Structures are given as structure tokens and as C-alpha cells.
Amino acid sequence: MSYPIWFRWLCLIFLLADLSYTGWQHYHASLDGDLAGIIVPSDHYTTVLNHPLGGHAFLQDTSYAGVNRYVVHQAMYTYFRLAPQVLRQFIHPVNSIYAASALAKCVFHLSIIWLLAIFIRCVSGLQQSDHWVFMILLAPLLQTSGAFSNTMGLVDMTPTYAFFYAFPMVLLLIWLQLIFRMYLVKGTQLEHIFAYILAILLPFSGPLIPGIAAVIALIYVIGIMKKRFVYSAWMGPFFLFLVLCGYSLWLGNYNIEGQSEISILERYQILPLGLLNILTNKLGIFLILFTTVIQTITLHHLSPTQNIPFKWIGKGILMFAFLYILLLPLGGYRDYRPMVVRRDTLMPIFICLFAWWGYTSISILLYLKGFRKKIFVSFIIALLSFYTIADFSHEKKNQEQKAALFTIYRSNDPIVEVNNQSKILSWDFIHDPYYAEVPSKALFLWKITKKDQRIIQVQAKSPSESNHPKTNK
């Protein structure tokens, strides 16, 4: 497809505006209660940073937090020590923390859009010059802080959740594209090396990766049952990834986070209610799902003899979604996720849905001509405008928290009293300096407090009155 220069510039301006506004939203997001414990680290997270492969757990028959999530812990530990240090050379130390958090989340946001656009371009067989158009189709769907962010947002506003869910998904998308290239054209030696490196890192990253690997393994087994097995170069990192993910799943038995007594049967009974809640709670995910189904049917009727990618990728996505949801209750239960499924656990399915919507949209555009094409373009613009407007939110969610950090920064007292209703790097209000040890150490690392300063909150709600549960990733 050919586009005039002004249209490409318009696409670029829209993407820059979208990313800038996304950055503004993330910059005004609060810092969560797990961040300090991971970057200090607290005693709760020290062991995982010292034992990357989790061997300590089964060799010593002991359990500890994040046993199979070393990569994300190490990434957060390194990034939130280095990034604020660099940024505070240019901006205030307090602002540097929020800027570092926003920068990381914007990188995840842009990476997901970019990588999914590559998928659409490769499957549709279009040119590199069409890449910006594909990104335009995807960008409005990544909700940040607006009306649909709690049901279909991919990059969470809290930095810890963004690192534990969005960051591993970015790594997985990169790895899948490397495997795909190795499958099609064998790939370069450098691509082989990166594929093996990511195959080792991914199983020890986010909580979703081992489960995704289990589904991929099932689909692969079903696939090879229909034809004779022939080894190829891409299978080396592929099988290494599956084996290590199997080990990571087993290692998860030694993880002390998120333990629950709710039975597997009860989780399966809750599952349909959770899915119904996702579809009906807000219009966002239902609308894009409904539109995608209609577009898939339309595309099939426009070209009944559609090429192979349309058929086997479409069937693959359906099979992946079904198996993933079917296996999801086996991954455990979290009190803060009462219906088993939530936008974070459904992130792989949402990514597939957004990519497939982009592919069917561009494919229909290629088939339609004249007036019908203009009608469909108008519909796409209206839909994208709807999601763009829905994500508008000018709320500065970290205003009180940031004001508290500025108060702490200006104080020279050994115990700094803070009088506001915002939690400070903790899931509870800090009424005793003893419980401020880890947050105070994090603030010292960021040059906000002086050595041995502690913080205490006065005239704030007691921990028992807090409604915000601690997030066990």
C-alpha cells in the first residue's frame, strides 16, 4: 500500500502525541508498596537475588519469595538504582524516581506496539513503509489510565506490576519473532545467540511465562501428531525454553507468595464469572472482541480461498486462548484476584486479540474498493477515536505521595513526620519508624533522605482501615 508523505507524517505525529500523553499519565502514577523491598532489597527478596536458578530452594528444602522470578527482580533492582541516579543529574531527586518509572513503562508500551506491528506486517506481507499504519491501529487499544484501563490495560501504572507482566511479555514477543525468523529463513548467527539467551532468561521472569510455555508445548504436540518430526535449527532454543519453563513451573512450588487454601475445583467454578465480568464490566474489551469476530467473518467471506496464514494463525490463536484459560486456575489463587482472571492474567490473550484485530483490519482494507472502503476507513477511525478519548485521564494520582516525598527531602529531622493520606513505598500507612526501615533505605538510595532518617505518618488511617491489599506477583 502506498501513502502520501503527509499521511506518514500525520501517523508519526499521532504516535508521538499518544506516547507523550501516555508518558504524562505514567509520570503521575504512584509508586507501589513492593518497589522498595525489591530494590533495597528487603529480607523478603534477598534470597531470590542471590540464587538466580532457584537451586537453593530444593537443595535446602526451603521456600522463599519470587523463587522462579530472578530476571525481573534483578531488572528492577538494577534499573531503579541506575535510572534515578542518571536522571537526577538533570531533575530533582523526587521527580527522578517518577520519571524513571514512567520511562520504563513507556518503553514497554512502545515495544508492544512496535512488535505487534511487525507481526501484522509479516503476516499480511506488506512493506516496511506500512509499519506506521499498523502502529496507529494498535496504539489506542493500549489503555493506560482511562475508563477501560482496569479491564484491558497492558502496561500497569504501578512500576512493579509493569515489570512483572509487561516486561516479560516484551521479551517473549522478541523471542517469538526470532524463532519465527529462524523457522522461515534460518536467521543469522547473532539471532540464534539472542534466541538462546532469551530462552534461558524468560522462564525465570514473569509469572505468566511458564504457563504460556505449557500452552505452546500442548499446541506443538498436537501439531506434530499430524506430521513426521524433522529437527530444525529453531527447535534448539524452542525446546530449551520449554524445558526450563517446565523446571520453573515445578520450582514455583517453593514460592511463598500468594499461597491460598481455595481448591482447584472452586477456582474452576469461579472462572466463568471472572470471564463474564471482564466482558461486561466495561465496554472496552467486549467491543474490540465483537469487532474482531465480525471482521474475521467478513474477511472469510471476502476471500473464501484466503491464504494459509489467515487459517492456521487464526486457529492457533483460538486454540491458545482456549487452552490458556483452561489451564489458568492451575496457576494458583490470589486474594487480590478473587475471580481468577483479570487483565494481568489475560494479557497474552489480549495481545493476540489486538494483533488479530490489526491484521483483519488491514486485510479488509486491501480487499475493499471505492465507497465500501471509505465506509470501513470511517468505521476504523471512529473506533480508534473512541478508544483514544476513553483513555483521557488528567488525574495526577501521585500528587499526595509526591508532596510527602518533597516534605521528607526538605527535612533534616532523624524521624520525619508526614501528615497526609498517601502511602509511602508501602501497602500500609507507616505509624512506627521501625516499619519504615525498607522505605527509608530506598529513599536514601535515591538521595531523598539523609542517612539513618526514618519516616512516620501522622493523622493517617490505620493499616486495618486500608483497603489496598499487598500485591503478591
Order of alpha helices (4+ residues) and beta strands (2+ residues): alpha-alpha-alpha-alpha-alpha-alpha-alpha-alpha-alpha-alpha-alpha-alpha-alpha-alpha-alpha-alpha-alpha-alpha-beta-alpha-beta
